[in-house]
Amino acid sequence: MALEKATITIPKTRDFFQVLFNPEEYTVSSSVNYAQAGVPGLNGPILQFVNGGLTTLQMELLVDTYEEHRDGDRVLNRAGDDVRDLTGRITSLMEVAAATHAPPVLLFTWGRMSFSCVLAQVQQRFVMFRADGTPVRARLSVTFNHYRTAETEAKEVKRETADYSSVHEVCQGDTLAAIARRSYGDPVMWRPIALRNEIDDPRRLEPGALLVVPQLPYQYPETGEVFGG
């Protein structure tokens, strides 16, 4: 069974190349970002989720031209070739393309792993040389950043708007104006409550009934009218 090679593809142009030697290991790093709010009297800060952080894929790639390498009948390199001819194919993936004004989006695949990304960083370490100083072996420390767009995010995650509406139980003698004064500080803002609960006669409230008090600003979906904006 042939050894499956890790492959770097540019989906837009369908260009691809396989790494000469599969990495011995790789590291995937993920994070999320939280804002800290200090509150007097507490032992620690209050944390508020802000957004997801960047996912990165890091590994070391060995590139060698000390010996000749072939892919079937195709010669990949001659023995003693300058290894920079091969490492340059990788570092060129960070160059800005004329059509997009940005480096290309890549797809790194190996076995069951498929990672849509951009090449963010390359560190080249040349470790073997010919007698004339030409490098013939290099180790590349590469970092790929996960690439995603707003469209990709929308397809993968169904977002729901947080609902901060409250519920009020009607007491004997309650009026919508009184509820609006307690909830909004303004008795005139009773209409959002009436519309949200489909109340036709605001003067007749049934004790014990549960009313949804929407957060302001509130947009009535039937007409698009906005209250408290």
Residue pairs with C-beta under 8 A, 6 or more apart in sequence:
3 22
4 110
4 111
5 18
5 19
5 22
5 110
6 18
6 19
6 22
6 23
6 108
6 109
6 110
7 16
7 17
7 18
7 19
7 108
7 109
7 110
8 16
8 17
8 18
8 19
8 90
8 93
8 106
8 107
8 108
9 15
9 16
9 106
9 107
9 108
9 109
10 16
10 93
10 104
10 105
10 106
10 107
11 105
11 106
11 107
12 100
12 104
12 105
13 104
17 89
18 71
19 61
20 61
20 62
20 63
20 64
20 69
20 76
20 86
21 61
21 62
21 63
21 64
22 110
23 59
23 60
23 61
24 60
25 59
26 57
26 58
26 59
27 57
27 58
27 59
28 55
28 56
28 57
28 58
29 55
29 56
29 58
30 53
30 55
31 52
31 53
31 54
32 49
32 51
32 52
32 53
33 49
33 50
33 51
33 52
33 53
34 47
34 48
34 49
34 50
35 47
35 48
35 50
36 45
36 46
36 47
36 48
37 45
37 46
37 47
37 48
38 45
38 46
39 45
39 46
54 145
54 146
55 145
55 146
56 120
56 143
56 144
56 145
56 146
57 108
57 115
57 117
57 143
57 144
57 146
58 141
58 142
58 143
58 144
59 141
59 142
60 139
60 140
60 141
60 142
61 90
61 139
61 140
61 142
62 137
62 138
62 139
62 140
63 83
63 86
63 87
63 90
63 137
63 138
63 139
63 140
64 83
64 128
64 136
64 137
64 138
65 77
65 78
65 79
65 80
65 81
65 82
65 83
65 85
65 86
65 136
65 137
66 79
66 80
66 128
66 136
66 137
67 79
68 75
68 77
68 78
68 79
69 75
69 76
69 77
70 76
77 85
77 86
80 130
80 134
80 136
81 136
82 134
82 135
82 136
83 126
83 135
83 136
83 137
83 138
84 135
84 138
87 124
87 138
87 140
90 119
90 122
90 140
90 142
91 122
91 124
93 103
93 104
93 106
93 119
94 103
94 119
94 120
94 122
95 103
96 102
96 103
97 103
97 104
103 118
103 119
104 118
105 116
105 117
105 118
105 147
106 116
106 117
106 118
106 119
106 144
106 147
107 114
107 115
107 116
107 117
108 114
108 115
108 117
108 144
109 115
115 144
115 146
116 146
116 147
116 148
117 144
117 145
117 146
117 147
118 144
118 145
118 147
119 142
119 143
119 144
120 143
120 144
120 145
121 141
121 142
121 143
122 140
122 141
122 142
122 143
123 140
123 141
123 142
124 138
124 139
124 140
125 138
125 139
125 140
125 141
126 135
126 137
126 138
127 137
127 138
127 139
128 135
128 136
128 137
129 135
129 136
130 136
163 215
164 215
165 196
165 212
165 213
165 214
165 215
166 183
166 212
166 213
166 215
167 210
167 211
167 212
167 213
168 179
168 183
168 210
168 211
168 213
169 208
169 209
169 210
169 211
170 205
170 206
170 207
170 208
170 209
170 210
170 211
171 207
172 207
174 205
174 207
175 190
175 202
175 203
175 205
176 190
176 193
176 194
176 199
176 202
176 205
177 187
177 188
177 190
177 202
178 187
179 190
179 193
179 211
179 213
180 186
180 187
180 188
180 189
180 190
180 192
180 193
181 187
183 193
183 213
184 216
184 228
189 216
189 227
189 228
190 202
191 227
192 214
192 216
192 218
192 220
192 227
192 228
193 199
193 211
193 212
193 213
193 214
194 202
195 218
195 220
195 222
196 211
196 212
196 213
196 214
196 218
196 220
197 211
197 212
199 205
199 211
205 211
216 227
216 228
216 229
217 226
217 227
217 228
217 229
218 226
218 227
218 228
219 225
219 226
219 227
220 226
220 227
